[in-house]
Amino acid sequence: MERVEFTVRGEDASTLPRAFHDIDEENRELYDGNGFVVAVTENHYRMELTEVQATTVMELINETTCKVTIIAGGGGSGLTANTSGRESEEARKIRQRLETFCEDRNLTVERV
């Protein structure tokens, strides 16, 4: 498993879950709770027979602060049962997606 945490600050911090809206609905689920959003995404890598799932929790601390935790995990199947670093790659891709979203909206990302 791979875990990444950071904090987003700025006037539009509450819009962060929109970064997931362009992911095909077959590969993502969004759950909107009271002050938080959970996004679950899944990717299948045929070459390694690996399915990797990432769960991203976005907790709105206040109007301008959102705490983000990304947890990616999965595993290979078949003879190799090797993830080939896909968990780290998936967490990195989600982090980059969110950081790009933040850059476009002048939000600050503070890594832990």
Steps between C-alpha positions, in 0.01 A plus 500: 500500500604858435382799704534870407376794706488875439292807577339734249440864592314774317159652437387214274632212712149353520496448120783243513272196439425638152847378400348150472204590279681429172582139600268249332218404739580131450839562665401729786252547782445821694339512844409840641464503877463772760821702457687239298508329162640155427609418144581140411670433167615177341743421219577168336849439361480208259873447459549424870150357559466762770201694623580804710244691700554844651283648771526877542348664807450877478403647837390862502645642820356848440400716203860536379674180617463144371702207636569230239600137558561263208535127566579275204516124507452196290674192392604283219344170416617195316851362523681828569261661751717812461370857526812637325481827694150577370375601846756781519431597140124516560542716812735728304251533212217596737727749682604657167136521388410687819810723488421599139142578601636716783746684275219587259301653787783671691472260793805426715613141559692435822663159510531325834 
